[in-house]
């Protein structure tokens, strides 16, 4: 005979789970004991949502599923923001919650809510385990479903009495091979080639769903072979090396962005990995621009996205075929597109010079100097706020997954987790996080987690003592300045209270030198930087 919780953990090991993140509680002590003697490492977080964010971020980096753990009632409801983050960002994660005994419970309704019903709208699959014998099949289904296209969160609820019940030894983990994704049909590829050969000014737009190593390889080959200009969405900007001369910029605004003058010249755009969940950019000019949707799944249409052709299947295979195809590009002319992109960059550089004349840190200087002190593979994680838009547009990425941001749910709570998970996965690379003071104070609890794990990480806290993005919009909408100012703690003393190192960098002229030195120091560092938004978003 075997205990259900032991079988549960064996199944997790069988699916190559290395970490479980979460907040253990009395109801899940059986599983905790089973994990104690397993190969799986348990990382205790200070909040359940952090656990989901960390597991989801692992899925974002790797496409694999790791586990977030909590118990019942309020601990389960705390996970909802993280689950929504995984849903909109298409990140595989298995969420496990607990429940009071379902066969015989003395406490009846105490802390009991319908967690399965709560999870169903924002997960691919949500179910309660009513029999230990069902654990292998349910977990096999969860892992297959979570990692399928499109990946997503899945949820299982394990009642306390099911976890400790004994079942036959014959029940064992289920092993299955990963299913290869279907490839596009020849007719679809030929349609794209015909469109390309009729176009005069084609462009390529990279979205979040192109974030795969093999896709990056063939996208780069296609771009370089045809000298085709490309731009990216915010969550697609870490797919291709942005030092390529064909890179014209990142679209961060729906309209009236600097690169829209270049986009308006295109008569055909190949949209690689588009997803409607990401904040869109207007890529249709007077209904004249044709769109080709290249993705794992069919397009969802809206006012700004109306593809005329769809190529459905494994994106890397599509781009491999297009890269190898003999395409007649003699009609193509990109001179105007590249000239306009160059002029836009010159305009932005003029704005940047103004930021260097300020006695307080401003966006352009911050972005440029962070880029200058970091190496090619070092990683920046961002919170949300107006500064994130500027980072997305103006921070150049050289390698995949070196700028981590959320442009789907756009929560202010995910940065801690992506910051810590990036370091766990890439221990030899430097990892920093740039966060707004409002978002930082919302999420103080897991500074302790980073210190306890002895992670070498740097947090740059941009301090304007306000909910800066909302205040900026309030002012720009000619509303009265009202209700958005904050009173911040002493961030240096706060860092020291957590056992981290604290710094105040209030002189922009010495920022680059000092931040370079701070980043190279081992340990968790919190760096306060007084910061100011300009009146316009350049």
LINKA-V857826 format. One record per backbone hydrogen bond with DSSP energy under -1.0 kcal/mol. NH is the residue of the N-H (numbers start at 1). CO is the residue of the C=O. E is the energy in kcal/mol with one decimal. If there is no record, write none. Layout:
((NH,CO,E) (NH,CO,E))
//
This chain:
((2,167,-2.6) (4,165,-2.3) (5,163,-1.9) (7,3,-2.0) (8,4,-2.6) (9,5,-2.0) (10,6,-2.2) (11,7,-2.2) (12,8,-1.9) (13,9,-2.5) (14,10,-2.2) (15,11,-1.4) (16,13,-1.9) (17,12,-2.1) (20,41,-2.3) (21,67,-2.5) (22,43,-2.0) (23,69,-1.6) (28,25,-1.1) (29,26,-1.1) (32,28,-2.2) (33,29,-2.4) (34,30,-1.9) (35,31,-2.5) (36,32,-1.7) (38,35,-1.8) (41,18,-3.0) (43,20,-2.7) (45,22,-1.7) (51,47,-1.2) (52,48,-1.7) (53,49,-2.7) (54,50,-2.6) (55,51,-2.2) (56,52,-2.9) (57,53,-2.4) (58,54,-1.9) (59,55,-1.7) (60,56,-2.1) (61,57,-2.1) (62,58,-2.3) (63,59,-2.6) (67,19,-1.2) (68,94,-2.6) (69,21,-3.2) (70,96,-2.3) (75,72,-1.7) (77,73,-2.1) (78,74,-1.8) (79,76,-1.3) (80,77,-1.4) (83,79,-2.2) (84,80,-2.5) (85,81,-2.2) (86,82,-2.1) (87,83,-2.3) (88,84,-2.6) (89,85,-1.8) (91,86,-2.3) (93,152,-1.1) (94,66,-2.5) (95,154,-3.0) (96,68,-2.9) (97,156,-2.3) (99,158,-1.0) (110,107,-2.1) (112,109,-1.8) (115,113,-1.8) (118,114,-2.0) (119,115,-2.4) (120,116,-1.7) (122,119,-1.4) (123,120,-1.1) (124,153,-2.9) (127,155,-1.5) (129,157,-2.9) (134,131,-2.1) (135,132,-1.5) (138,134,-2.5) (139,135,-2.6) (140,136,-2.2) (141,137,-2.2) (142,138,-2.3) (143,139,-2.6) (144,140,-2.2) (145,141,-2.5) (146,142,-2.9) (147,143,-1.7) (152,146,-1.3) (154,93,-2.4) (155,125,-2.7) (156,95,-2.4) (157,127,-2.3) (158,97,-2.7) (160,99,-2.6) (163,159,-2.0) (164,160,-1.2) (167,2,-3.0) (171,168,-1.2) (189,185,-1.5) (190,186,-2.4) (191,187,-2.1) (192,188,-1.8) (193,189,-2.2) (194,190,-2.4) (195,191,-2.1) (196,192,-2.7) (197,193,-2.3) (198,194,-1.1) (199,195,-1.1) (203,268,-2.5) (204,229,-1.8) (205,270,-3.0) (206,231,-2.3) (207,272,-3.0) (209,273,-2.1) (210,207,-1.8) (211,208,-1.7) (212,210,-2.4) (216,212,-2.4) (217,213,-1.8) (218,214,-1.9) (219,215,-3.0) (220,216,-2.3) (221,217,-1.8) (222,218,-2.3) (223,219,-2.6) (224,220,-2.6) (225,221,-2.1) (226,222,-1.7) (228,223,-1.4) (230,246,-2.3) (231,204,-2.1) (232,249,-1.4) (233,206,-2.5) (239,236,-1.3) (242,397,-3.0) (244,241,-1.4) (247,244,-1.7) (248,230,-2.4) (251,232,-3.1) (260,257,-1.5) (263,259,-2.3) (264,260,-2.2) (265,262,-1.6) (266,263,-1.8) (269,290,-2.6) (270,203,-2.6) (271,292,-2.8) (272,205,-3.2) (273,294,-2.9) (278,275,-1.4) (279,407,-1.4) (282,254,-3.4) (288,285,-2.4) (290,267,-1.6) (292,269,-2.4) (293,309,-3.1) (294,271,-2.6) (295,311,-2.0) (302,305,-1.7) (308,291,-2.2) (309,291,-1.3) (311,293,-3.5) (313,295,-2.1) (314,182,-2.5) (318,314,-1.9) (319,315,-2.8) (320,316,-2.1) (321,317,-2.4) (322,318,-2.4) (323,319,-2.5) (324,320,-1.9) (325,321,-1.0) (327,325,-1.1) (332,329,-1.3) (333,200,-2.5) (338,334,-2.6) (339,335,-2.4) (340,336,-2.6) (341,337,-2.1) (342,338,-2.1) (343,339,-2.2) (344,340,-2.2) (345,341,-2.1) (346,342,-2.2) (347,343,-2.1) (348,344,-2.1) (349,345,-2.2) (350,346,-1.4) (351,347,-1.6) (352,348,-2.3) (353,349,-1.7) (354,350,-1.1) (355,351,-1.4) (356,352,-1.3) (357,354,-1.0) (366,362,-2.1) (367,363,-2.7) (368,364,-2.6) (369,365,-2.5) (370,366,-2.3) (371,367,-2.3) (372,368,-2.0) (373,369,-1.6) (374,370,-1.3) (379,430,-2.7) (380,402,-2.1) (381,432,-2.3) (382,404,-2.7) (383,434,-1.6) (388,385,-1.0) (390,386,-1.3) (391,387,-2.4) (392,388,-2.9) (393,389,-1.8) (394,390,-2.5) (395,391,-2.5) (404,380,-3.1) (418,414,-2.2) (419,415,-2.4) (420,416,-2.6) (421,417,-3.0) (422,418,-2.2) (423,419,-1.3) (424,420,-2.1) (425,421,-2.3) (426,422,-1.9) (429,426,-1.5) (432,379,-2.5) (433,458,-2.7) (434,381,-2.4) (435,460,-2.7) (437,462,-1.9) (440,436,-2.5) (441,437,-2.3) (442,438,-1.4) (443,440,-1.3) (447,444,-2.1) (448,445,-1.0) (450,446,-1.8) (451,447,-2.3) (452,448,-3.0) (453,449,-2.2) (454,451,-1.2) (455,450,-2.2) (457,455,-1.2) (458,431,-1.4) (459,525,-3.2) (460,433,-3.4) (461,527,-3.1) (462,435,-2.9) (463,529,-2.3) (467,484,-2.4) (468,466,-1.7) (471,467,-2.4) (472,468,-2.7) (473,469,-2.1) (474,470,-2.6) (475,471,-2.5) (476,472,-2.3) (477,473,-1.3) (478,475,-1.8) (479,474,-2.5) (486,465,-2.9) (494,490,-2.5) (495,491,-2.2) (496,492,-2.0) (497,493,-2.1) (498,494,-1.3) (500,495,-2.7) (501,524,-2.7) (503,526,-2.3) (505,528,-2.8) (510,507,-1.6) (514,510,-2.3) (515,511,-3.3) (516,512,-1.7) (517,513,-1.5) (518,514,-2.5) (519,515,-2.7) (520,516,-1.3) (521,518,-1.4) (525,457,-2.5) (526,501,-3.2) (527,459,-3.5) (528,503,-3.0) (529,461,-2.9) (531,463,-2.3) (532,361,-1.8) (538,536,-1.0))
//
